[in-house]
Amino acid sequence: MAPRFAPLALIPALLLGGCAASVAAPDPGGDTPTPTAAGFPLTLENCGTTVTVPSAPQRVVTIKSTSTEMMLALGLGDRIVGTAFPDGPVPARWADAAAGIPTLAPKLPNEETVLDARPDLVYAGWESAFTPDAAGARDELAALGVASYVQPAACQSAGQPAKLDFEEVFREIREAGQLFGVPDAASALVEEQRTQLAGIRTAPGSPTALWWSSGTDTPYVGAGIGAPAMLLEAAGLANIAGDVDATWTPLGWEPIIAADPDVIVLVDADWNTAQHKIDYLNGNPATAAMTAVREGRYLVVPFAASEAGVRSVEAAASLAEQYAALQDGASQG
């Protein structure tokens, strides 16, 4: 039987359309939100680091897609002076705003590259971006007059949410609005996302799911407290690794095969595509016998939407829509 999964070329459309309307966000082709002076200087606690900015940052280096897309969703693409480590193309609605932004490095940039862009803030989707061997240690950047900020859901050293939920995602959007001096744009974005979240038609009966991020000999899967768990729950799917107190975790094939999940969520990345994962599952006799593999019951999430951020609601909506499409296909077959 041919695999029943959304063709990769259609994933942007799934994330942008379907029964749940896409999050509109501030129009990147329209007027840029005007930063407000109220609330500055601003001091925030971020991953155990105190961050103080005297005014809304105007020259920002972003690292990882979650930080870049947060700024684009808030209509702040013109403040990005360089980006690094993109996880994939930005959605079509932000493509024009992102087109002129230079890519400083395909992976983590070094400190010299970052400083050459003359930023007043480095905004990262991973806390590990701030090391002496990468963008620079946070205290060293601060000594040079460059503030740093990590997407709070990605905190590891301190401040990590006990279990990520959409209220925390919305709080982070508002905090980004506060940081960049555009609180009204952030509040509008949150309200639009709340509406979309409320409109998700969850999968009936809590079907079980494996969230497979990477790895083959030992799969690296979504566990019980991070973005994968949050997205699966919002789509009405029961995570087979949901009892693991981690964001992601290694999980051997033996327990996965024993669980025999109803569906497998495949994270699609340039370096480890959904099709590569399907080929592996079909080529391994042990995994090929799993029900989801035999029936081609796959859901696909682009890597850039698999980490917490402004695409989380639409990613959850897409999972629910893809599952409903599988059910419709099964009933018609």
C-alpha positions in Angstrom: 0.0 0.0 0.0 1.3 3.5 -0.9 2.1 5.6 2.2 -0.7 7.8 3.3 1.2 10.9 4.2 1.0 14.5 3.0 3.5 15.1 0.1 6.3 17.3 1.3 5.6 19.9 -1.3 2.1 20.4 0.3 3.3 20.8 3.9 3.4 24.7 3.7 -0.1 24.6 2.3 -1.2 22.3 5.2 0.3 24.6 7.7 -1.2 27.7 6.0 -4.6 26.4 5.1 -7.2 23.7 5.8 -10.1 23.9 8.2 -8.2 26.1 10.6 -7.4 29.5 9.2 -3.7 30.4 9.4 -2.5 33.0 11.9 -2.7 36.3 10.2 -0.1 38.2 12.3 1.0 41.7 11.4 1.3 42.1 7.7 5.1 42.0 6.9 4.4 43.9 3.7 2.5 46.7 5.6 3.6 49.3 8.1 6.2 48.2 10.6 4.9 48.5 14.2 6.3 51.6 15.9 8.3 50.8 19.0 7.0 52.4 22.1 9.3 54.1 24.6 7.1 53.0 27.5 8.6 50.2 29.5 12.3 51.0 28.8 14.8 50.5 30.1 13.6 46.9 30.3 15.1 44.2 32.5 14.1 40.5 32.0 15.2 37.2 33.6 16.0 34.9 30.7 17.4 31.3 31.2 19.0 32.4 34.5 20.6 35.5 32.9 19.5 39.1 33.7 19.0 41.0 30.4 18.7 44.8 30.4 18.0 46.8 27.2 17.9 50.6 27.3 15.4 50.8 24.4 13.8 48.5 21.9 16.5 46.7 19.9 16.9 47.9 16.4 19.7 45.7 15.1 19.1 42.1 15.8 21.0 38.9 14.8 18.7 35.9 15.0 19.9 32.3 15.4 17.5 29.4 14.5 14.2 29.7 12.8 12.0 30.2 15.9 13.6 33.5 16.7 13.6 34.8 13.1 10.0 33.8 12.6 8.9 35.4 15.9 10.3 38.7 14.6 8.7 38.3 11.2 5.3 37.5 12.8 5.5 40.7 14.8 6.3 42.7 11.6 9.9 43.3 12.6 11.8 41.9 9.7 13.5 45.2 9.0 15.3 45.0 12.4 17.0 41.7 11.5 20.6 42.5 10.4 21.5 38.9 9.9 20.3 35.4 10.7 22.0 32.0 11.2 21.2 28.3 11.5 17.9 28.4 9.6 15.9 25.2 10.0 14.1 25.5 6.7 12.4 28.1 4.5 10.1 30.6 6.2 6.4 30.3 5.4 5.2 32.0 2.2 3.5 34.8 4.0 6.8 36.0 5.4 9.0 35.2 2.4 9.0 38.8 1.1 10.0 40.3 4.5 12.7 37.7 4.9 14.1 37.9 1.3 16.7 40.7 2.0 18.0 39.3 5.4 21.6 38.1 5.0 22.4 34.6 6.3 25.5 34.9 8.4 26.2 31.2 8.8 24.4 28.0 7.8 24.9 26.6 11.3 25.9 28.3 14.5 27.9 31.5 13.8 31.1 32.4 15.6 31.4 35.5 17.7 33.4 37.5 15.2 30.7 36.9 12.5 28.0 38.0 14.9 29.9 41.2 16.0 30.6 42.1 12.4 26.8 42.6 12.0 27.0 45.3 14.8 23.9 44.0 16.6 22.4 45.5 19.8 20.7 42.1 20.5 21.4 38.5 19.6 18.2 36.5 19.7 18.5 32.7 19.7 16.2 29.7 19.5 18.8 27.5 21.4 20.6 28.4 24.6 23.6 26.5 23.3 24.1 29.3 20.7 25.8 31.3 23.5 29.1 29.6 24.0 32.6 30.9 23.4 32.9 28.5 20.4 29.7 29.8 18.9 28.0 33.3 19.1 29.8 34.1 22.3 29.2 33.8 26.0 26.4 35.9 27.2 28.4 37.8 29.8 31.1 38.5 27.2 28.6 39.9 24.7 27.0 42.0 27.4 30.5 43.5 28.2 30.7 44.5 24.6 27.3 46.2 24.7 25.4 43.4 23.0 22.3 42.0 24.8 21.3 38.4 24.4 18.0 36.6 24.6 16.9 32.9 24.3 13.4 31.7 23.4 12.3 30.8 26.9 10.9 27.4 25.9 14.5 26.5 24.9 16.0 27.3 28.3 18.0 24.4 29.8 20.3 25.9 32.5 17.4 27.7 34.3 13.8 28.8 33.7 12.7 25.8 31.6 8.9 25.4 31.9 8.0 22.3 33.9 5.7 21.3 31.1 5.3 23.4 28.0 1.7 24.5 27.2 0.2 27.1 24.9 -0.2 29.6 27.7 3.6 29.6 28.0 3.9 30.0 24.3 1.5 32.9 24.4 3.4 34.4 27.3 6.6 34.2 25.3 5.0 36.0 22.4 4.0 38.8 24.7 7.4 38.9 26.2 8.9 39.3 22.8 6.5 42.1 22.1 7.6 43.7 25.4 11.3 43.2 24.4 10.9 44.8 21.0 8.5 47.5 22.1 5.5 46.3 20.1 3.2 44.9 22.8 0.0 45.7 20.8 1.3 43.6 17.8 2.1 40.7 20.2 -1.3 40.9 21.9 -3.1 40.8 18.5 -1.0 37.8 17.4 -1.8 36.0 20.6 -5.6 36.6 20.3 -5.5 35.3 16.7 -3.7 32.2 17.8 -6.1 31.6 20.6 -8.9 31.6 18.1 -7.2 29.2 15.9 -6.3 26.9 18.8 -9.9 26.8 20.0 -11.0 25.8 16.5 -8.8 22.7 16.2 -10.9 19.5 15.7 -9.0 17.0 17.8 -8.6 13.3 16.8 -11.4 11.2 18.4 -10.5 8.4 20.7 -6.9 9.5 21.6 -5.0 7.5 19.0 -1.5 6.8 19.9 1.5 8.5 18.2 5.2 8.3 18.0 7.0 11.6 17.4 10.2 10.7 15.5 12.6 13.6 15.3 15.9 12.0 14.2 18.2 9.0 14.6 17.9 5.5 13.2 19.9 3.1 15.4 18.3 4.7 18.4 15.4 7.1 17.5 15.3 10.5 19.2 11.6 11.1 19.9 9.3 13.7 21.4 8.9 13.1 25.2 6.5 14.4 27.8 7.2 18.0 28.6 8.2 19.9 25.4 6.8 21.1 22.1 6.1 17.6 20.7 4.0 16.7 23.7 2.1 20.0 23.5 1.4 19.7 19.8 0.3 16.0 20.1 -2.0 16.8 23.0 -3.6 19.7 21.1 -4.2 17.5 18.1 -5.9 14.8 20.4 -3.0 12.3 20.0 -1.6 10.2 22.9 2.2 10.3 22.9 3.7 6.8 23.5 6.8 8.5 25.2 4.6 10.9 27.2 5.7 9.5 30.5 9.3 10.5 30.0 10.1 13.7 31.9 12.1 15.4 29.1 11.5 17.4 25.9 13.1 14.8 23.7 14.5 11.5 24.5 16.3 8.5 22.9 13.9 5.5 22.7 14.9 2.1 21.4 13.0 0.4 18.6 11.9 -2.5 20.8 9.6 -0.4 23.0 8.4 1.5 20.0 7.5 -1.7 18.2 5.8 -3.0 21.3 3.7 0.1 21.6 2.7 -0.2 17.9 1.5 3.4 17.6 -1.6 4.3 15.5 0.4 7.0 13.7 4.0 8.1 13.3 4.8 11.9 13.3 7.8 12.5 11.1 9.9 15.6 11.5 11.0 16.7 8.1 14.4 18.4 7.9 16.8 18.9 5.0 19.4 16.7 6.9 16.9 14.0 7.8 13.8 14.1 5.6 10.5 12.5 6.2 11.0 10.3 3.1 14.3 9.1 4.5 12.6 8.0 7.7 9.9 6.2 5.7 12.5 4.4 3.7 14.2 3.3 6.9 10.9 2.0 8.4 10.0 0.1 5.3 13.5 -1.4 4.9 13.8 -2.7 8.5 11.8 -5.9 8.8 11.1 -5.3 12.5 9.7 -1.8 11.9 8.0 -2.7 8.6 5.7 -4.9 10.6 4.3 -2.0 12.6 0.7 -1.2 11.9 1.4 2.5 11.1 4.2 1.5 8.7 2.1 -1.2 6.9 -0.8 1.2 6.4 1.4 4.3 5.7 -0.1 6.2 8.6 2.3 9.2 8.7 1.9 12.8 9.8 4.6 15.3 8.8 5.9 18.4 10.6 8.6 20.7 9.1 11.5 20.9 11.5 11.1 24.7 11.9 7.5 24.2 13.2 8.5 21.4 15.5 10.1 23.7 18.1 8.0 26.0 20.3 7.2 29.4 18.7 4.8 31.3 16.5 4.1 28.3 14.3 3.1 26.0 17.2 -0.7 26.5 16.9 -0.7 26.0 13.2 1.5 22.9 13.5 -1.0 21.4 16.0 -3.8 22.3 13.6 -2.0 20.6 10.7 -1.5 17.4 12.7 -5.2 17.2 13.5 -6.1 17.9 9.8 -3.6 15.3 8.5 -5.0 12.7 10.9 -8.5 13.5 9.8 -7.4 13.1 6.2 -6.0 9.6 7.0 -9.3 8.6 8.6 -11.2 9.9 5.6 -8.9 8.0 3.3 -9.3 4.8 5.3 -13.1 5.0 5.3 -13.1 5.6 1.5 -10.7 2.8 0.9 
